[in-house]
Amino acid sequence: MRYRLTFVAGLAVGYVLGTKAGRERYEQLKKSAQQIAQNPAVRNTAETAAHQGRHFADRAYHVVSDKVGDRVPDSVAQRVKSMRERSSNGSGPDDWGTSNT
């Protein structure tokens, strides 16, 4: 309950501050966010982090599958298998919107 109240209070404060700042400030923040997102250093860092995340997830899958064995539900096993096939084929983004670069 405490977290809900904190969230609602933060939402209210954000709304009040946002309406006082107006549309011009919103456009300025949006432009700044786009510039940051298009920065090559930021993009490289994000791609590196995504690649490392996939690498560690792959390692974790092997560790868990060795310990769990055949007790993994078929739906999960098929999902992982299809994701592995997609990543090895070099196809585009997966179902979660991440690229396989």
Secondary structure, 3 states (H helix, E strand, C coil): CHHHHHHHHHHHHHHHHHHHHHHHHHHHHHHHHHHHHHCHHHHHHHHHHHHHHHHHHHHHHHHHHHHHHHHCCHHHHHHHHHHHHHHHHCCCCCCCCCCCC
